[in-house]
Amino acid sequence: MIDAGFHPINEVHDNAITAGRAIAAPPGMPADRLECMREAFDRAMASEGLLSEAAALNRPVNPLSGDELTTLVGKATEGLPQEYLDILTTSFAR
């Protein structure tokens, strides 16, 4: 059993695994560009060519929507100690 004090940190790791290899845009991206990027991503993830190649390689495709990923990232950072947030920021900024 995990000590209750570590639950927020455990949730971050769970969310990172759920996010997989996320594609993200920088904060403050104009809304029209963000929407265009999300629509292009959604179309690519629904592509029959991509899905059939992924199936042939036994690589499941289970993308999150932009809104789902935004929620997941937001939840991942709520209530965490600043020291841990600094480590995450440094690690993922590379």
N, C-alpha and C positions, 0 to 999 in steps of 0.2 A: 504494500500500500504506500502511496506517495504522501509525504507530509503535506498538509493543506497549504502551507506557505509556498510550495513549489507548483501548485496547480496552474497559476498564470503562465509560468515558464513552460510547463508541459504543454499547455494549450498552444503556445506559440509554435513549438516544434510540430505539434499535430497539424496546425494550420499550414505550416511551411511544407509539410509532406503532401497535404491536400492540394496546395497550390501547384505543386510539381514544378515544371519549368515554365513559369509564368512569363508572359510578355507584358511589359508595363510601359507606360508613358510618364514623362516627368510631371511633377506637380505644376499646376497652372496652365496646362496645355489648353489652347482654345477649344471650346466645346464642339465646334464643327469638325475640327481635325480629329478629336478624340472619337466622335461618333463615326467618322469615316474609317478610322483605324479599326474600331470595333466591328463595323459592318464587314470590312474586308476579312478580318480574322474569322468571323462567323461563317462567311461564305467559304473560306478556305477549309475550315474544319468540317464543313458539310460536303465537300468535294468528293464525288464518287471515286476519282482517281486516288486521292489521298486515303480514303477509307478502305479501298480494296487493297492498296499497297500495304497499309498498316495491318490489315487482316492477314495478308500473305506472310508478313513478318511476325505475326502473333504479337503485335504491339497495339494494345487497346488505345482508342482515342476517346477521351472523356473530358472535353474542355469545359472550363467554367466560363460563364458569361462575364463581361466586364463588370456588371453590377455585383455579381457573386464574388468576384475577386476583390473588388473594392471593399465589400463588407468583410471578407475574410481578413484582409490586411488590417483594416480598422480594428477588428476584434483582437488581432494578434498583438497589438501594441497597448491596449487598454490596461491600466493598472500595473504595468511592469516597472520594476525599479529602474531609475535612470541609468545606472551603471550597465544594466543588461541591454537597455535600448541603445546605449553607446556602442556596445560590442556588436549588436546586430547591424547598426548603421555602418560601422567600420567594415564589417565582414561582407555585407551585401553591396557596398558601394564600389567594390573592386571590379 
